Each structure stands twice: as structure tokens, then as C-alpha cells.
Amino acid sequence: MRKIREALRLRADGFSGRRVAQSLSIGRATISEYFRRADLEDLSWLLPADLSDVDLERRLFPYSPGEARLAVPLPDWAYVHAELRRKGVTLSLLWEEYRGVHPDGYSYSRYFELYTRWEGKLSPVMHQRHPAGERLFVDYAGHTKTGEVPTAQIFVATLGASSYTSGQNI
């Protein structure tokens, strides 16, 4: 508001909009908009002494409910995170469900970005000490496709702190 007051003062002193913009380091279009709004409100320099910055802002930039953007509802990220652990569930599928409920909701790229930010705030780190050769860690490598060749279940194993991995068919 201080710059608007100064712009009105400089205009009253005879400065052009271009000179006012240069003096205050504000764009010419912005200065023109300030002057237009001030003219609509019949404000000129000297402003009334009892006109505070808050009152000046309310007069120059009145609230218009039509201009306010409706808040886009955020998805329940905890639910999304839990659903992603289920087999066959993808972020794209969850986004489609979200858009089905909220047609004006976030685009896929924004949905993905917001989920990634939310997920980044989680702290799923669990530090464990693994003395070399003390434990063997085994993990299931996933479902295999069936076809003409007989199916096999694959497990992956490694010794703690060994940096080696071995696979075994069972």
C-alpha cells in the first residue's frame, strides 16, 4: 500500500505513468491498474488522513466472490499410500477414481507431484546392524508368468553385509 500511496503522490506532482513506474520499480501495467482503480474510487492525492492501509486496500481491491477460485479437494494421501500396497493398484488408477468423485480435481501430473511430496515427508527408515555372515536375508522375487514352460517360484537371498546376492529356484 505504501507504493500505491507514493504512486498517487507522484501522479499528483505531474509525473507520467511511465515515470512513476520507473521511480517505484513497478511495471507500467501495474501502475496503470492502480491509477484506474483509484479513479474508479475517486481517490487522489492527498488521501484522507483517516484512511488506513487496510481501508485503502479494501477500496482499491474489493473482494469479489466470483473471482475467488474454489479450493480443489485434496485426496486422502494415507488412503492412497495404503491402496498402492495392494496388488495391481497404481497411482494412475487411484487418480482416475479421484477424478470420478472430483471432476474438477487435480490433473494427473499435479496429483502425482502432490503425492510424491506427501510421501517424501514419511520417514520409513529403520537402521539395523547386520554383522557379516550372521544372518541370511531371503525375499520372494514376485509372481511368474504361466505358459508352456512349467512355472517356478523364485526367491532371492543374500548374507548381511556381504554385497552378494544369490537366486534359488524352489
C-alpha beads as a LAMMPS data file, in Angstrom:
LAMMPS data file: protein, C-alpha beads

170 atoms
169 bonds

1 atom types
1 bond types

-500.0 500.0 xlo xhi
-500.0 500.0 ylo yhi
-500.0 500.0 zlo zhi

Masses

1 110.0

Atoms # bond

1 1 1 0.000 0.000 0.000
2 1 1 2.966 2.283 0.601
3 1 1 3.873 2.104 -3.105
4 1 1 0.279 2.855 -4.125
5 1 1 0.273 5.924 -1.879
6 1 1 3.591 7.018 -3.382
7 1 1 2.287 6.429 -6.928
8 1 1 -0.753 8.623 -6.263
9 1 1 1.504 11.334 -4.792
10 1 1 3.846 11.263 -7.809
11 1 1 0.900 11.438 -10.217
12 1 1 -0.431 14.480 -8.325
13 1 1 3.036 16.074 -8.747
14 1 1 2.664 15.737 -12.533
15 1 1 4.696 12.619 -13.243
16 1 1 3.573 10.399 -16.108
17 1 1 2.640 6.778 -15.539
18 1 1 5.908 5.730 -17.166
19 1 1 7.997 7.945 -14.859
20 1 1 6.058 6.737 -11.788
21 1 1 6.678 3.125 -12.819
22 1 1 10.410 3.764 -13.248
23 1 1 10.639 5.636 -9.960
24 1 1 8.940 2.879 -7.958
25 1 1 10.426 -0.055 -9.943
26 1 1 6.955 -1.359 -10.793
27 1 1 5.638 -2.378 -14.186
28 1 1 3.763 0.231 -16.221
29 1 1 0.703 -2.009 -16.500
30 1 1 0.571 -2.333 -12.726
31 1 1 0.787 1.441 -12.257
32 1 1 -1.940 1.929 -14.869
33 1 1 -4.132 -0.562 -12.989
34 1 1 -3.517 1.269 -9.683
35 1 1 -4.481 4.574 -11.291
36 1 1 -7.580 3.057 -12.901
37 1 1 -8.758 1.623 -9.599
38 1 1 -8.038 4.897 -7.784
39 1 1 -10.016 6.840 -10.403
40 1 1 -12.983 4.462 -10.000
41 1 1 -12.939 5.130 -6.243
42 1 1 -12.391 8.897 -6.696
43 1 1 -9.122 8.698 -4.789
44 1 1 -6.386 11.184 -5.453
45 1 1 -3.582 12.758 -3.527
46 1 1 -3.991 13.892 -0.659
47 1 1 -5.627 10.784 0.687
48 1 1 -7.865 11.258 3.722
49 1 1 -5.845 11.142 6.950
50 1 1 -8.131 8.534 8.481
51 1 1 -7.699 6.125 5.515
52 1 1 -5.559 3.237 6.786
53 1 1 -3.659 0.849 4.544
54 1 1 -6.279 -1.845 5.172
55 1 1 -9.113 0.527 4.181
56 1 1 -7.199 1.666 1.097
57 1 1 -6.666 -1.948 0.048
58 1 1 -10.367 -2.756 0.545
59 1 1 -11.396 0.206 -1.571
60 1 1 -8.951 -0.475 -4.397
61 1 1 -9.201 -4.288 -4.343
62 1 1 -12.690 -5.206 -3.161
63 1 1 -13.439 -8.856 -2.548
64 1 1 -15.409 -10.441 -5.343
65 1 1 -16.751 -13.953 -4.692
66 1 1 -16.889 -14.659 -8.422
67 1 1 -13.128 -14.204 -8.746
68 1 1 -12.230 -16.499 -5.872
69 1 1 -11.100 -19.908 -7.072
70 1 1 -12.808 -22.784 -5.374
71 1 1 -10.445 -24.926 -3.374
72 1 1 -9.654 -28.225 -5.030
73 1 1 -10.181 -31.037 -2.526
74 1 1 -7.011 -32.867 -1.574
75 1 1 -7.085 -36.639 -1.772
76 1 1 -6.618 -38.688 1.384
77 1 1 -2.925 -39.413 0.911
78 1 1 -2.815 -42.012 3.711
79 1 1 -5.559 -43.959 1.897
80 1 1 -3.726 -43.599 -1.437
81 1 1 -0.497 -44.818 0.162
82 1 1 -2.215 -47.840 1.707
83 1 1 -4.007 -48.704 -1.545
84 1 1 -0.743 -48.607 -3.510
85 1 1 0.476 -51.548 -1.426
86 1 1 -2.288 -53.742 -2.840
87 1 1 -1.516 -55.932 -5.838
88 1 1 -2.426 -54.351 -9.175
89 1 1 -3.204 -50.877 -7.796
90 1 1 -1.394 -47.989 -9.482
91 1 1 -1.308 -44.264 -8.883
92 1 1 -2.976 -43.776 -12.269
93 1 1 -5.887 -45.996 -11.222
94 1 1 -6.273 -44.112 -7.926
95 1 1 -6.174 -40.792 -9.801
96 1 1 -8.976 -41.978 -12.101
97 1 1 -11.074 -42.852 -9.049
98 1 1 -10.300 -39.415 -7.578
99 1 1 -11.355 -37.655 -10.793
100 1 1 -14.542 -39.719 -10.852
101 1 1 -15.504 -38.228 -7.487
102 1 1 -13.994 -34.754 -8.136
103 1 1 -14.256 -33.972 -11.881
104 1 1 -12.628 -30.555 -11.364
105 1 1 -9.835 -32.066 -9.263
106 1 1 -6.113 -32.087 -9.892
107 1 1 -4.608 -33.184 -13.192
108 1 1 -2.615 -36.407 -13.150
109 1 1 0.754 -34.649 -13.148
110 1 1 -0.234 -32.383 -10.228
111 1 1 -1.775 -35.366 -8.369
112 1 1 1.460 -37.316 -8.825
113 1 1 3.556 -34.326 -7.696
114 1 1 1.442 -33.776 -4.566
115 1 1 1.581 -37.466 -3.672
116 1 1 5.353 -37.517 -4.136
117 1 1 5.715 -34.503 -1.819
118 1 1 3.463 -36.110 0.783
119 1 1 5.338 -39.400 0.539
120 1 1 8.653 -37.565 0.937
121 1 1 7.549 -36.413 4.383
122 1 1 7.266 -40.014 5.568
123 1 1 10.219 -41.441 7.417
124 1 1 10.249 -45.165 6.651
125 1 1 13.904 -45.633 7.594
126 1 1 14.796 -48.369 10.075
127 1 1 18.503 -48.707 10.813
128 1 1 19.707 -52.199 11.651
129 1 1 23.152 -53.586 12.231
130 1 1 23.982 -56.687 10.199
131 1 1 27.298 -58.245 11.193
132 1 1 28.830 -60.031 8.205
133 1 1 27.717 -63.643 7.815
134 1 1 25.431 -63.624 10.859
135 1 1 22.091 -63.612 9.023
136 1 1 20.742 -64.726 5.674
137 1 1 18.064 -62.462 4.159
138 1 1 15.563 -64.057 1.784
139 1 1 12.932 -62.291 -0.311
140 1 1 10.307 -63.508 -2.767
141 1 1 11.029 -62.173 -6.254
142 1 1 7.403 -61.993 -7.384
143 1 1 4.842 -63.815 -9.484
144 1 1 5.956 -65.673 -12.557
145 1 1 4.021 -65.969 -15.797
146 1 1 2.499 -69.304 -16.735
147 1 1 2.790 -70.739 -20.218
148 1 1 4.157 -73.835 -21.900
149 1 1 7.161 -73.857 -19.613
150 1 1 6.423 -75.055 -16.033
151 1 1 6.160 -72.180 -13.545
152 1 1 8.796 -71.616 -10.890
153 1 1 8.770 -69.574 -7.727
154 1 1 11.938 -67.511 -7.346
155 1 1 13.489 -66.418 -4.069
156 1 1 16.479 -64.119 -3.693
157 1 1 18.899 -64.477 -0.766
158 1 1 21.901 -62.554 0.495
159 1 1 24.134 -62.601 3.555
160 1 1 24.078 -59.452 5.661
161 1 1 26.909 -57.009 4.789
162 1 1 28.228 -59.388 2.069
163 1 1 27.216 -57.374 -1.031
164 1 1 26.423 -60.703 -2.722
165 1 1 23.071 -61.895 -3.962
166 1 1 22.107 -65.428 -4.951
167 1 1 18.924 -66.734 -6.574
168 1 1 17.385 -70.141 -5.897
169 1 1 14.505 -71.890 -7.667
170 1 1 12.165 -73.856 -5.452

Bonds

1 1 1 2
2 1 2 3
3 1 3 4
4 1 4 5
5 1 5 6
6 1 6 7
7 1 7 8
8 1 8 9
9 1 9 10
10 1 10 11
11 1 11 12
12 1 12 13
13 1 13 14
14 1 14 15
15 1 15 16
16 1 16 17
17 1 17 18
18 1 18 19
19 1 19 20
20 1 20 21
21 1 21 22
22 1 22 23
23 1 23 24
24 1 24 25
25 1 25 26
26 1 26 27
27 1 27 28
28 1 28 29
29 1 29 30
30 1 30 31
31 1 31 32
32 1 32 33
33 1 33 34
34 1 34 35
35 1 35 36
36 1 36 37
37 1 37 38
38 1 38 39
39 1 39 40
40 1 40 41
41 1 41 42
42 1 42 43
43 1 43 44
44 1 44 45
45 1 45 46
46 1 46 47
47 1 47 48
48 1 48 49
49 1 49 50
50 1 50 51
51 1 51 52
52 1 52 53
53 1 53 54
54 1 54 55
55 1 55 56
56 1 56 57
57 1 57 58
58 1 58 59
59 1 59 60
60 1 60 61
61 1 61 62
62 1 62 63
63 1 63 64
64 1 64 65
65 1 65 66
66 1 66 67
67 1 67 68
68 1 68 69
69 1 69 70
70 1 70 71
71 1 71 72
72 1 72 73
73 1 73 74
74 1 74 75
75 1 75 76
76 1 76 77
77 1 77 78
78 1 78 79
79 1 79 80
80 1 80 81
81 1 81 82
82 1 82 83
83 1 83 84
84 1 84 85
85 1 85 86
86 1 86 87
87 1 87 88
88 1 88 89
89 1 89 90
90 1 90 91
91 1 91 92
92 1 92 93
93 1 93 94
94 1 94 95
95 1 95 96
96 1 96 97
97 1 97 98
98 1 98 99
99 1 99 100
100 1 100 101
101 1 101 102
102 1 102 103
103 1 103 104
104 1 104 105
105 1 105 106
106 1 106 107
107 1 107 108
108 1 108 109
109 1 109 110
110 1 110 111
111 1 111 112
112 1 112 113
113 1 113 114
114 1 114 115
115 1 115 116
116 1 116 117
117 1 117 118
118 1 118 119
119 1 119 120
120 1 120 121
121 1 121 122
122 1 122 123
123 1 123 124
124 1 124 125
125 1 125 126
126 1 126 127
127 1 127 128
128 1 128 129
129 1 129 130
130 1 130 131
131 1 131 132
132 1 132 133
133 1 133 134
134 1 134 135
135 1 135 136
136 1 136 137
137 1 137 138
138 1 138 139
139 1 139 140
140 1 140 141
141 1 141 142
142 1 142 143
143 1 143 144
144 1 144 145
145 1 145 146
146 1 146 147
147 1 147 148
148 1 148 149
149 1 149 150
150 1 150 151
151 1 151 152
152 1 152 153
153 1 153 154
154 1 154 155
155 1 155 156
156 1 156 157
157 1 157 158
158 1 158 159
159 1 159 160
160 1 160 161
161 1 161 162
162 1 162 163
163 1 163 164
164 1 164 165
165 1 165 166
166 1 166 167
167 1 167 168
168 1 168 169
169 1 169 170
